[in-house]
């Protein structure tokens, strides 16, 4: 076996390990990214998603900035506590 052949095998092994590490990091980042949209939604900030026709309960006000996300919340509005800044 020549010296050049051993070098290319090392490069292949290092590339495979690097690719595996990249895939693992990508999966971890993508999983954590899902929590961002949940945390910044209506319920993530302490609000409630209620049907738009019923309006916000006492002590809550309608918030137009934060959305009620997801299919189960279609047609609902975000109500946050009145003292929420």
SEVEX-819680 format. One line per 5 residues: number of its first residue (from 1); for each residue x, y, z of N, C-alpha, C. Coordinates in steps of 0.2 Angstrom, whole numbers, plus 5000, padded with zeros to 4 digits. Layout:
NUM	X:Y:Z:X:Y:Z:X:Y:Z | ...
REM end
This chain:
1	5004:4994:5000:5000:5000:5000:5004:5006:5000 | 5003:5011:4996:5007:5017:4995:5005:5022:5000 | 5009:5027:5001:5008:5032:5006:5002:5036:5004 | 5001:5038:4998:4995:5042:4995:4989:5039:4996 | 4988:5032:4996:4982:5029:4997:4979:5030:5005
6	4984:5029:5009:4982:5030:5016:4980:5037:5018 | 4983:5042:5015:4981:5049:5016:4974:5050:5014 | 4972:5047:5008:4965:5048:5006:4960:5045:5010 | 4962:5039:5013:4957:5035:5017:4956:5040:5024 | 4961:5043:5026:4961:5047:5032:4956:5053:5031
11	4957:5056:5025:4953:5061:5023:4945:5059:5023 | 4944:5053:5020:4937:5051:5019:4934:5050:5027 | 4938:5047:5031:4936:5046:5038:4934:5052:5041 | 4939:5057:5041:4938:5064:5044:4932:5067:5041 | 4931:5067:5034:4925:5070:5031:4918:5066:5034
16	4918:5060:5034:4912:5056:5037:4911:5058:5044 | 4916:5059:5048:4915:5061:5055:4912:5068:5055 | 4915:5072:5051:4913:5079:5051:4906:5080:5049 | 4904:5076:5044:4897:5076:5041:4892:5073:5047 | 4894:5068:5050:4890:5066:5056:4889:5071:5061
21	4894:5075:5063:4893:5080:5068:4889:5086:5066 | 4890:5087:5059:4885:5092:5056:4878:5091:5056 | 4876:5084:5055:4870:5082:5055:4867:5082:5062 | 4871:5080:5067:4868:5080:5074:4867:5087:5076 | 4872:5092:5075:4871:5099:5077:4864:5102:5073
26	4863:5100:5067:4858:5103:5063:4851:5100:5066 | 4851:5094:5068:4845:5091:5071:4843:5095:5078 | 4849:5096:5082:4848:5099:5088:4845:5107:5088 | 4848:5110:5083:4846:5117:5081:4839:5117:5079 | 4837:5113:5074:4830:5113:5072:4825:5111:5077
31	4827:5107:5082:4822:5105:5087:4821:5111:5092 | 4826:5114:5093:4826:5120:5098:4822:5126:5094 | 4823:5127:5088:4819:5132:5084:4812:5131:5084 | 4809:5126:5085:4802:5125:5086:4799:5128:5092 | 4803:5128:5097:4801:5131:5103:4800:5139:5103
36	4804:5142:5098:4804:5149:5098:4797:5152:5096 | 4794:5148:5091:4787:5151:5089:4782:5149:5094 | 4782:5144:5098:4778:5143:5103:4779:5148:5109 | 4785:5149:5111:4786:5154:5116:4784:5161:5115 | 4784:5163:5108:4782:5170:5107:4775:5170:5105
41	4771:5165:5105:4764:5165:5103:4760:5168:5109 | 4754:5168:5108:4749:5170:5114:4750:5167:5120 | 4749:5160:5120:4750:5156:5126:4757:5156:5129 | 4762:5157:5125:4769:5157:5127:4770:5163:5132 | 4766:5169:5131:4767:5175:5135:4762:5175:5141
46	4758:5170:5142:4753:5170:5147:4746:5172:5145 | 4745:5172:5139:4739:5174:5136:4734:5168:5135 | 4728:5170:5133:4723:5164:5132:4720:5165:5125 | 4719:5160:5121:4716:5160:5115:4709:5158:5116 | 4705:5163:5114:4697:5162:5115:4694:5164:5108
51	4688:5161:5107:4684:5162:5101:4683:5170:5100 | 4684:5172:5094:4683:5179:5093:4676:5182:5095 | 4671:5178:5094:4664:5180:5095:4663:5181:5103 | 4666:5177:5107:4665:5178:5114:4669:5184:5117 | 4674:5186:5114:4678:5191:5117:4682:5189:5123
56	4686:5194:5125:4691:5192:5131:4687:5192:5137 | 4689:5188:5142:4686:5188:5148:4688:5194:5153 | 4685:5195:5158:4687:5200:5163:4694:5200:5165 | 4697:5205:5165:4704:5206:5167:4709:5204:5161 | 4706:5203:5155:4710:5202:5149:4709:5207:5144
61	4713:5209:5140:4712:5213:5134:4715:5210:5128 | 4712:5212:5122:4713:5209:5116:4720:5211:5114 | 4725:5207:5112:4731:5208:5109:4732:5207:5102 | 4734:5212:5098:4734:5211:5091:4741:5209:5089 | 4746:5210:5093:4753:5208:5091:4754:5200:5091
66	4752:5197:5096:4753:5190:5097:4747:5186:5094 | 4749:5180:5090:4744:5176:5087:4743:5170:5091 | 4737:5167:5090:4735:5161:5092:4737:5156:5086 | 4742:5152:5087:4745:5148:5082:4742:5141:5082 | 4742:5138:5077:4740:5131:5076:4732:5130:5073
71	4731:5124:5071:4724:5123:5068:4719:5124:5073 | 4720:5121:5079:4715:5121:5084:4713:5128:5087 | 4717:5133:5085:4716:5140:5087:4714:5145:5081 | 4712:5142:5075:4709:5146:5070:4703:5149:5072 | 4702:5156:5070:4696:5160:5072:4696:5162:5079
76	4702:5161:5083:4702:5163:5090:4707:5170:5090 | 4706:5174:5095:4710:5180:5097:4714:5178:5103 | 4719:5182:5103:4724:5182:5109:4721:5187:5114 | 4720:5185:5120:4719:5189:5126:4724:5189:5131 | 4727:5194:5133:4732:5195:5138:4730:5198:5144
81	4733:5197:5150:4731:5201:5156:4732:5208:5155 | 4727:5212:5158:4727:5219:5157:4733:5223:5159 | 4736:5220:5164:4743:5223:5167:4749:5220:5164 | 4748:5217:5158:4754:5214:5154:4757:5220:5150 | 4763:5221:5151:4767:5226:5147:4769:5223:5140
REM end
